[in-house]
């Protein structure tokens, strides 16, 4: 069983946003899945990418930012309805309106059946310790769902400092010890900070989205092989990276079978209550 903990089924708005130009430049417009299009993608395209890699289920995320919804919660819910046995919804909210954000978190979980909420600090140019995040974090605690966020540097040309695990994720975990926090994108170049925070706090996890196996920082591989075996989740960041590409070379890591099983799917099943 393989669970992809971080992916998107994109809308044309999402694919065409100029903030992804830097990713297209870095990858020389590969993969083709990053190409802007005016035509909506069929859900089958994401399912096909999963099948190619043997992925059982994928958590697909909404994108809410200062300029509006690039992928709305209702669009995510519609995608999930087309493949409910394969796709799992993750919601997002506009943190500029705290009360409305709390109500939307409740709607995502109670009505749309989503399993987590994700807000990207770099998109708002605010760290997750900012007051605008705290009503959302508190509501995630109330509803018993994980809060997903990004750590590490930012691929789009936006400030990266808000993605530091220390002090930001560390402080969030101190203020909300019962909150499950899933930190995507491994935290590079602060991966050791990320490992320290995940080790310190029982409810903090890290996922490998946006990195292929061969690009995992050595410190993360050592952590995964050792005392972090229950703390690291596989993620691809589709469509930026296809899950097949993200998993290439997995055998090189030399993971013990229980660790491999937990990393590929078991940890995500437990953390997201799938």
C-alpha positions as CSV (number, residue, x, y, z in Angstrom):
1,X,0.0,0.0,0.0
2,X,1.3,3.4,-1.0
3,X,-0.3,6.6,0.2
4,X,0.7,9.9,-1.4
5,X,0.5,12.5,1.5
6,X,0.9,15.7,-0.6
7,X,-0.5,16.2,-4.1
8,X,-2.9,18.4,-6.1
9,X,-5.4,17.7,-8.9
10,X,-4.8,21.1,-10.6
11,X,-7.2,23.5,-12.1
12,X,-6.3,25.7,-15.1
13,X,-6.0,28.6,-12.6
14,X,-3.4,26.7,-10.6
15,X,-1.3,25.6,-13.6
16,X,-1.3,29.0,-15.2
17,X,-0.3,31.0,-12.1
18,X,2.9,32.9,-12.9
19,X,4.4,32.0,-9.5
20,X,5.1,28.5,-10.9
21,X,7.3,30.0,-13.7
22,X,10.4,29.4,-11.6
23,X,9.6,25.7,-11.4
24,X,9.0,25.5,-15.1
25,X,12.4,27.2,-15.6
26,X,14.2,24.9,-13.3
27,X,12.7,21.8,-14.9
28,X,13.0,23.1,-18.5
29,X,9.2,22.6,-18.7
30,X,9.5,19.0,-17.6
31,X,7.3,17.4,-16.5
32,X,4.7,18.3,-19.1
33,X,2.2,18.2,-16.3
34,X,3.3,21.7,-15.3
35,X,2.3,23.2,-18.6
36,X,-0.3,25.8,-18.4
37,X,-3.6,24.9,-20.0
38,X,-7.1,26.4,-20.4
39,X,-8.7,23.0,-20.4
40,X,-9.7,21.3,-17.1
41,X,-7.8,18.1,-16.4
42,X,-9.9,15.0,-16.1
43,X,-9.5,13.3,-12.7
44,X,-8.4,10.2,-14.7
45,X,-5.1,11.9,-15.4
46,X,-4.2,12.0,-11.7
47,X,-5.5,8.5,-11.2
48,X,-3.3,7.3,-14.1
49,X,-0.2,8.9,-12.5
50,X,-1.1,7.0,-9.3
51,X,-1.6,3.7,-11.2
52,X,1.8,4.1,-12.9
53,X,3.5,4.3,-9.5
54,X,1.3,1.8,-7.7
55,X,-0.2,4.5,-5.4
56,X,-3.3,3.3,-3.5
57,X,-4.7,6.6,-2.3
58,X,-3.6,10.3,-2.7
59,X,-4.4,13.3,-0.5
60,X,-5.3,16.1,-2.9
61,X,-5.1,19.7,-1.5
62,X,-7.0,22.9,-2.1
63,X,-5.0,26.1,-2.7
64,X,-6.3,29.2,-1.0
65,X,-4.2,32.3,-1.1
66,X,-4.3,36.1,-1.0
67,X,-5.4,36.3,-4.6
68,X,-8.2,33.8,-4.1
69,X,-8.7,30.1,-4.7
70,X,-6.4,28.4,-7.2
71,X,-8.1,25.1,-6.3
72,X,-11.2,25.6,-4.2
73,X,-12.5,23.3,-1.5
74,X,-15.6,22.6,-3.5
75,X,-13.5,21.7,-6.6
76,X,-11.5,19.3,-4.4
77,X,-14.7,17.8,-3.1
78,X,-15.9,17.3,-6.7
79,X,-12.7,15.6,-7.7
80,X,-12.9,13.2,-4.7
81,X,-16.5,12.3,-5.6
82,X,-15.3,11.1,-8.9
83,X,-12.8,8.7,-7.3
84,X,-13.7,8.3,-3.6
85,X,-11.8,5.1,-3.2
86,X,-8.6,6.7,-4.5
87,X,-8.6,10.4,-3.6
88,X,-8.8,12.1,-0.2
89,X,-9.6,15.7,0.3
90,X,-7.4,18.3,2.2
91,X,-9.0,21.7,2.6
92,X,-7.5,25.2,2.8
93,X,-8.8,28.6,4.0
94,X,-8.4,32.3,3.8
95,X,-6.7,33.2,7.0
96,X,-7.3,37.0,6.5
97,X,-10.9,36.4,7.8
98,X,-10.4,34.4,11.1
99,X,-14.1,33.7,11.8
100,X,-14.9,32.7,8.2
101,X,-11.8,30.6,8.2
102,X,-12.9,28.6,11.2
103,X,-16.4,28.1,9.7
104,X,-14.8,26.9,6.5
105,X,-12.6,24.5,8.4
106,X,-15.7,23.0,10.0
107,X,-17.4,22.7,6.6
108,X,-14.4,21.0,5.1
109,X,-14.3,18.4,7.8
110,X,-17.9,17.9,8.7
111,X,-19.6,18.4,5.4
112,X,-17.0,17.7,2.7
113,X,-15.4,14.8,4.5
114,X,-11.8,16.1,4.2
115,X,-9.1,14.6,6.4
116,X,-6.9,17.6,7.0
117,X,-6.4,21.4,6.5
118,X,-3.4,22.9,4.7
119,X,-2.2,26.5,4.7
120,X,1.1,27.5,3.1
121,X,3.0,30.2,5.1
122,X,5.0,31.4,2.1
123,X,1.8,32.0,0.1
124,X,0.7,34.4,2.8
125,X,4.2,35.7,3.6
126,X,3.4,35.0,7.2
127,X,4.9,32.4,9.6
128,X,2.5,29.8,11.1
129,X,3.0,31.5,14.5
130,X,1.2,34.6,13.2
131,X,-2.1,35.4,14.9
132,X,-4.0,34.8,11.7
133,X,-3.1,31.1,11.8
134,X,-4.1,30.4,15.4
135,X,-7.9,30.2,15.0
136,X,-7.4,27.6,12.3
137,X,-4.9,25.7,14.4
138,X,-7.3,25.7,17.3
139,X,-10.2,24.5,15.2
140,X,-8.0,21.6,13.8
141,X,-7.4,20.6,17.4
142,X,-11.1,20.8,18.1
143,X,-12.0,18.6,15.1
144,X,-9.1,16.2,15.6
145,X,-7.6,16.7,12.2
146,X,-4.0,17.3,11.1
147,X,-2.7,20.7,10.1
148,X,-0.5,20.5,7.0
149,X,2.1,23.1,6.1
150,X,5.3,23.6,4.1
151,X,8.8,23.8,5.6
152,X,12.0,24.7,3.9
153,X,12.8,27.0,1.1
154,X,10.2,28.0,-1.5
155,X,10.3,26.9,-5.1
156,X,8.2,29.9,-6.4
157,X,9.9,33.2,-6.1
158,X,8.5,34.1,-2.7
159,X,10.3,34.5,0.7
160,X,11.4,31.3,2.3
161,X,12.1,32.4,5.9
162,X,8.6,31.7,7.0
163,X,9.3,28.0,6.3
164,X,11.8,27.5,9.1
165,X,11.0,24.7,11.4
166,X,12.7,26.5,14.3
167,X,11.3,28.7,15.6
168,X,7.9,28.5,13.9
169,X,6.8,24.8,13.8
170,X,8.5,24.3,17.2
171,X,6.4,27.2,18.7
172,X,3.2,25.9,17.1
173,X,3.8,22.5,18.6
174,X,4.5,24.0,22.0
175,X,1.3,26.1,21.9
176,X,-0.9,23.3,20.6
177,X,0.6,20.0,21.9
178,X,-2.4,18.0,20.8
179,X,-2.3,19.3,17.2
180,X,-1.0,16.9,14.6
181,X,1.3,18.9,12.2
182,X,2.5,17.4,8.9
183,X,5.4,19.4,7.5
184,X,5.8,18.9,3.7
185,X,8.9,19.3,1.6
186,X,11.5,17.9,4.1
187,X,12.6,21.3,5.4
188,X,15.7,21.8,3.2
189,X,18.0,23.6,3.8
190,X,16.9,23.4,7.5
191,X,16.3,19.6,7.4
192,X,18.2,19.0,10.6
193,X,15.9,21.6,12.3
194,X,12.9,19.7,10.9
195,X,14.3,16.4,12.3
196,X,14.9,18.0,15.7
197,X,11.4,19.4,15.9
198,X,9.8,16.1,14.8
199,X,11.9,14.3,17.4
200,X,11.0,16.7,20.1
201,X,7.3,16.8,19.6
202,X,5.2,13.5,19.4
203,X,2.6,15.0,17.0
204,X,5.0,16.6,14.4
205,X,5.7,14.7,11.2
206,X,7.5,15.3,7.9
207,X,6.6,14.3,4.4
208,X,9.0,14.0,1.4
209,X,6.9,15.9,-1.1
210,X,8.7,17.9,-3.8
211,X,11.8,15.6,-3.5
212,X,12.7,12.5,-5.4
213,X,14.3,9.7,-3.4
214,X,17.8,10.4,-4.8
215,X,17.5,14.0,-3.5
216,X,16.6,13.2,0.0
217,X,19.0,14.9,2.4
218,X,21.4,12.4,4.0
219,X,20.1,13.5,7.5
220,X,16.5,12.7,6.5
221,X,17.5,9.2,5.2
222,X,19.4,8.5,8.5
223,X,16.4,9.6,10.5
224,X,14.0,7.5,8.4
225,X,16.2,4.4,8.8
226,X,16.4,5.0,12.6
227,X,14.3,6.6,15.3
228,X,12.2,8.5,12.7
229,X,10.7,5.4,11.1
230,X,7.2,6.3,12.3
231,X,7.6,10.1,11.6
232,X,8.2,10.3,7.8
233,X,5.5,10.0,5.2
234,X,5.9,9.6,1.4
235,X,4.6,12.6,-0.7
236,X,5.1,13.4,-4.3
237,X,3.8,17.0,-4.9
238,X,2.0,15.9,-8.1
239,X,1.7,17.4,-10.7
240,X,5.1,19.1,-10.0
241,X,6.6,15.6,-9.6
242,X,5.0,12.5,-10.8
243,X,4.8,9.8,-8.0
244,X,6.6,7.3,-10.2
245,X,9.5,9.8,-10.5
246,X,9.4,10.6,-6.8
247,X,9.8,6.9,-5.9
248,X,12.5,6.0,-8.3
249,X,15.5,4.5,-6.5
250,X,13.6,3.6,-3.3
251,X,15.6,0.4,-2.9
252,X,18.8,2.4,-2.7
253,X,17.7,3.6,0.7
254,X,18.0,0.1,2.2
255,X,15.0,0.4,4.4
256,X,14.0,-2.5,6.6
257,X,10.6,-3.9,5.5
258,X,8.6,-2.5,8.5
259,X,10.2,0.9,8.0
260,X,9.5,0.8,4.2
261,X,5.8,-0.2,4.9
262,X,5.3,2.6,7.4
263,X,7.0,5.2,5.2
264,X,5.0,4.3,2.0
265,X,1.6,4.1,3.6
266,X,1.3,3.0,7.2
267,X,2.3,6.3,8.8
268,X,-0.2,8.2,6.6
269,X,-3.0,5.8,7.4
270,X,-2.4,6.4,11.1
271,X,-1.8,10.2,10.9
272,X,-4.7,11.0,8.7
273,X,-7.0,8.3,10.1
274,X,-7.7,6.9,6.7
